[in-house]
Amino acid sequence: MTRIIGLGLALSWMGGGVVGAIVPAMALPPPEDVPEEVLRTEIITEARSPVTGEPLTAAEYAELEEELQRNPELYSTLPSQLRYIITLLQLRRALRRTIFPFIP
């Protein structure tokens, strides 16, 4: 009985080795796939505007970033008073959850 179990384990181990030798070859990426190292060195020459979402060239994007740094209120999406109210509401919610967690 032990010889049969030992023979079964040996055959299953050998069979697993054959299957294991085939699986890594199937795990290789397709040849047309670009390696990550190449993608990391690629220079990005197109971008999208953070304000409107329209496509921009690299020069237009750099110009827009400089303009936003000089005058951040120029492209503000929310009025300052509304942003202040939203901040207060978020602070109120955080305080209610930490100090009074059982009150809905």
N, C-alpha and C positions, 0 to 999 in steps of 0.2 A: 504493500500500500504506500509506503513512504517513497519507494522507487518511482511509482507512478506519479505521485505529487511532485517529486524532484524533477522528473522528466518533463512534466507539464510546465513547471516554473522555468526550466531551462529553455524550452521551446518558446514560451511566451516572451522571455527575455530576448532571445535571438530574433523573434519576429518583431518585437518592439524596436530593435536596433535597425532592422531593415526599413521599417516605417519612419523611424527617426531620421534616417539618412535621406529620405525623399522629401520630408516636410520642409527643411530649411531652403531647398531649392525653390519651392513654391512660395516662400515668404519674401523672395527678392522683389524689389519694386520693378515696374515695367521699364524697359530701356528708354522710353520717351519721357519719363519723369525727370524733371530738373532737380538736381541735388540741392539740399538746403544751404550748403556752403556757397554755392553759386548765387542763390537767391539773396543771401545776406550781403554780398558784395555788389549787387545790382543797384544802380543809382536811379532813384525815382524822379522822373521829370514831369509828372502830372499830379495835380492835387485837386481838392474840392474846397470851395470857400466855406469857412465855418459860419458865415453869416447867411448866405443864400443857398449854399449847396451846389452851386454851378461849377463846372470844370474850369480849372485855371492852369496856366503854365507855371513853371517854377518861379519865374521872375515876378509874375502877377501875385503869386502867393506870398513871396517874400515882401513885396510892397504892401500888401494888405496886412500882413503881420506887423510890420513897422507902424503902419497907420493905427492899428488897434492898440499897440503899446503906447503910442503917443497920446491917443484920445480914446480910452476904453468906453466912455459914455456915448460915443458917436454911434455905435451899433448895438446899443443896449436893447435887449428884447423886452424887458420889463421896466416900468418906471421904478425909481428908487424907493418910493413910498410903498409900493406893492411888494417889492423884495423885502423891505423891512417888516411888513405885516406877515409875510410867509415865514420869515425867520423867527418871529415871535411865536407863531402858531406851532412851528416845529419844536421850539424850546418848551412851550407849554405842554405839548404831547409827551416829550421826553421826561419832563418833571412829573407829570401825572402817572406815567408808567413806572417810574422808580420810587417815588414817594408814596403814592396812593395806587398800588397795583390792583386792588380789589374793587375800586370804584369805576364803573363803566364810563 
